[in-house]
């Protein structure tokens, strides 16, 4: 059985066994017709190429300047989406995100973990846009959607563009008009000197980030290349992002890097005056800054009483979901119980008046998609034999595919009011304290797409 069949079979099994339903492709959102294919094929055949300027260039190339002009973008909206379309895309993102989390969980045992399922998914869709033939089919299988029958090259361009645009709409909803949430995403392509990238491919990546860069780097000297890329990324991030790229393959001709960041300054969160105990394990505790949040939030414990789920709005456009082991259960047991159905995190929650205490968080983590695919026994998916003939006329060898995620949870700086629970009778508030390792996720409110997924073992360690 070939790779595509294996992947589609795996997804089907996961869907049927754990999700209790079979997804039907929402053609009204993602479909295309034969004339569209003809137009797309003509655009690819007649496509112009752009040779990126050197990473050492001090001037902004025209192709970057035009692409980073987002002033004319329409306000993001999901008004044209039905419930089926929202569920379809968010579930695809969730399933793949959980597979990547499982790979990271094994590689980073006993450590904090942070990833962005939407960012990882859109990174793969970006390569799907540039893929042809068997590579396009293999990526299609991993991404999990079942496109209309026909030319796979057309499918990757048409469906990939729609998916990438839809994912970006979801991310833009998070950052639009909400002062509590600071969201940003940067995409950088680094290619070997003299290699031309198709302008059409580069333009199709525009919807996927706030800023897009394409520069040429000499990978023949890996150490110098890593130093140049790290300096470039840090300069473009204006000191907000520290790059730690190393071990570049000198035979690589293309390196892909995404940096996604979300800082939530929650209005209803108040910093406690004194650091509080957090138990890293049964024998080790640390003192960490904690936040107190009081209000009516959705809450549940699972049927077996091994973990609790709490949903807390952060801003108008995002939900923070916290999962904590209870009843003597530990984090590894909780992770083994996670459902592959994203809506299971948010089902059967009931409103409760809750007094929540949890650590202030600053987490940053970086993963190489190539390494994650290797952990999933798919090392050849973006490997040297892959066909990316819609990225460049050159036979490209893809190097690292870096996905960096940053999440910060804090208060807006407002002082805590005097005894806000004093007006309530004792016992009205349910006390929930996250003082041992826990899991969290951030969902976009309308689509329920998972933006971030993380494990907190020690709040004092940023990664």
Buried (B, 14 or more C-beta within 10 A) or exposed (E): EEBBEBBBEBBBEBBEEBBEEEBEBBEEBBBBEEEEBEBBBEEBEEBEBBBBBEBEEEEEBEBBEEBBEEEEEEEBEBEEBEEBBBBBBBBBBBBBBBBBBBBBBEEBEEBBBBBBBBBBBBBBBBBBBBBBEBBBBBBBBBBBBEBBEEBBBBBBBBBBBBBBBBBBBBBBBBBBEBEBBBBBBBBBBBBBBEBBBBBBBBBBBBBBBBBBBBBBBBBEEBEEBBBBBBEBBBEBBEEEBBBEBEEBBEEBBBBBBBBBBBBBBBBBBBBEEEEBEBEBEEEEBBEBBBBBBBBEBBBBBBEEEBBBBBBBBBBBBBBBBBBBBBEEBEBEEBBEBBBBBBEBBBEEBEEBBBBBBBBBBBBBBBBBBBBBBBBBEBEBBBBEEBBBBBBBEBEBBBBBBBBBBBBBBBBEEEEBEEEBBEEEEEEEBBEBBBBBBBBBBBBBBBBBBBBBBBBBBBBBEBB
